[in-house]
Every structure is written in C-alpha cells, then in structure tokens.
C-alpha cells in the first residue's frame, strides 16, 4: 500500500477513534453524569458525532467481513494474507493522533464555552486513559484491513465475472425447495368439510 493511502487510513482511524476515546474518557472521569455533560452546552454536538463515528466504523467492519467472505467463497479457501506495518507502529501513530485530537477538542470546547481550560497534565492523563483502549482496537482493525481485506479485494478484482454468481448460489443453498408443502396444499384443497351425513 502506498504511503499516502496508509496515512489516510491511519488518519481516518484516528479521527473515528478519538471520538470513541472521548466518550470513554468522559465515562471514566464523570461516571453517570457523562452523558448529560456531553449533550449540553458546548458539548451538544458530541452525541451526534459519536454515533456517526461508531456507525461508520461498524459499517467498515461489516463491509470488510463481507469482502473477505466473498473472496474466500470465490477462491474456495483462505486468502493469502498480505503485509502490514507492525502493530506497535500502527498503535503509536493512531494513539498519538487520537490523544492530540482529544486535547485539541477539549481545549477548543473550553475556549468556546468561556471556561478555563483544564491543566495540561490532567487533560493528557484522562485523554490517555480513554484513548489507549480505543487506539488498541483501532490499530487491530487497521492491521486486519491491511492483512486480510486488501488481499481479498485483489482476489475479487481478478474474478469480477464470478461475482454475479455469488448471490444466486447463496440463495439456492440457503432456501432449497420444500416438496412437503406442495403435498399438504393438494390434500388441503381436496378435502371439503361439510355437514355430517345421516
């Protein structure tokens, strides 16, 4: 993968992950009051952004699973794994980006709300605590995309004509004809109920 594409993938994971880490940091810091704090005042934009980010991440995961599954079905076996940067390098890049975005977002919110910005060590401590688990998950997801999904896309590009047979075959295998229902319908129509004969 080219460096600009890898950088854009890391940037996207960092942007989406920073919002999930922001949510986790607030839950850890404020407990039950976190949802109210994040939906009022200068934070009122946050629930919509967090839901959208989590939705996009879920959609990317489902699309990746679909691509890998289709490639495995077309190649009739596992797809050869690709290469990716080490997990530690990905984690370092994504975690740093998420932490910087968290600090920038919190500082901007404090300035817009007219409140004094919190101390930098406190802000970084809570940010680090909330962002690290999310950065680990995001790094694993990016590595999976590079190792599994990219080779699966290459398999699908090599066999574009085979894709039009995937859906009908899956439907035929999933819903075989049920001959037992036809016999029940025939018997049901032949039987006519009427008054008892004497």
N, C-alpha and C positions, 0 to 999 in steps of 0.2 A: 504494500500500500504506500502511496506517495506521502511525503511529509505533510503537505497541505491538507490532504484528506484525513490523515491521522490527527492532525492538530484540530480540525473542525469536529471530529468525533469526540476528542477529549474535551473541547470547549462545550459541546452540547451536553455531554455527560456532567461536566462541572456546573453548568447553568441549571440543569434539571436537579442535580444532586444538592446544590446549595439551598434550594427551596425546601427539599425534604429534610435536610440537615437543620435548617432554620426552624422548621416545625418541631423536630426532635429536641433541639436546644431549648426552645421555649417550654416544651413539656417537662423537660428535666429541671429547668430553673423555676418555673412558676406552678407546676402541677396542674390542678384542676382549673385554675384561673387562666391558663394559657390560651384556651380557645376564645375566651372573652377579650383578652388583651390583643389577640391577633385579628380580631374582627371589628375593632372600634378605633376611632381616631385616625392617625396617620397609617395605621396598620390595616385599615379597612379593605385595602386592595388584596391583602395577602391570601385569604381563603380561596379566592378565585384563581390566583396564580398557582397556589399549591395544588389544587385539584386538577388544573390543566396540566401541570408538570407531571404529576403522578399518572394522569391519563395517557399522556404522550409516552412516558416510559413503559407503561403496561402495554400499549399498542405496539411499541417497538419490540418488546419481548415476544408478544404473540405472533407478530409478523416473522420474527426470526425463527421461532419454533415451526411455523408453517413452512418456511423456506427449507429448513433443514429436513423436515419430514418429507416434503415433496422430492427433494434431492435424493434422500435415502430410498424412497419408493422407486424413483426412476433408475437409479443405479443398482437397485436390488442388493443393497448392503450399505455398510457405513461409508461415509465420505471421508477421504483422506484429509487429515487435519492440516490447517495452514499454520503460518508463523505469526507471531505477535511479539511486541516488546515484553520485557519481563513484567511480572505482576507488581514488583516493587517500584519500577519506574513509572508505570501507569498510576499506581496509588499515590506516589509523590506528586505527580503532575496534577491529578484530579483533586487531591486533598488540598494542595496549596491554592488552587484556583477556587475551590469551594470556600475555604477559610477567608481568602481575600474578598470574595463576593459577599460573604456574611458580614464581615467588618465594614465594608463599604455600604451595604444596605442598612445596617443598624445605625451607622453614623449619619447617613442621609435622612433616615426617619427621625432621628433625634433633632437634626437641624430644622427639618420641615415642621416638626411638632413644637419647636421652641423650647425643648427640654435640653438640659445639658447632656452632652454625650457621656456615656459611662467611661470609666478608666480603661485604657487600652489593655492592661493585663487581665482585667475581669472579662472584658469583651472577648479577648482571644481565648481565655480559659473555657467560657461557656460555648464559644464557637467551636473550639477544638473538640469538646466533649460531644457536641451534637453532630458535627460534621464527619468525624472519623468513621463511625459505623456505616454511614451512608456512602462515604468515599470508598470503603472496602467493597460494599455491594456494587457500586458503580464501576469500580475497577474490574471486578469479576465479570460484570456484564459486558464491558467493552472488550475484555480479553476473549470472552466467549464469542462475541460478534466477529472478532478478527480470526479466531481459530476455527470456528465451526460454520458461521453463516457466510463468510466470504468464499470459502471453497464450495459451499452448497450453491451459492449464486453462480459460480463458474460452471458447475455441473448443469444447472438449468439453462445457462446461456449456450452450452454445447448441444442441448437437445430441446430446442424450442418447439419442434413439431410434436414431441411426446407430451407436452403439457395439455394439449386439447383432449387427450385420452384419460387424464388423471381423474377428473370429476365423474365422467360416466362409469368408469371402472369402480370407483369408490361407492357410487350409488348402487350399482349392480351387486357388489359384495355386501353392502350394508342391508339392503332390502330385497331378499330373494322372494320369488313368487310364493304365495301361500295357497296351495290347492285345496286345503281343508275348508277354507271359507266358501269356495265355489260349491262344494257338495252340500254344505249347510244351507246355502241360499236356494239351491234346487229343491231340497227337501222342504224348506220353509214355504216355498211357493206352491208346492204340490199338495200340501196339507191344508185343507179348508175346514175350519171349525164351524159347526152348525148346531142346530138344536138336536137334542138326543132323539133317536128314532125309537118308536114303541113297537 
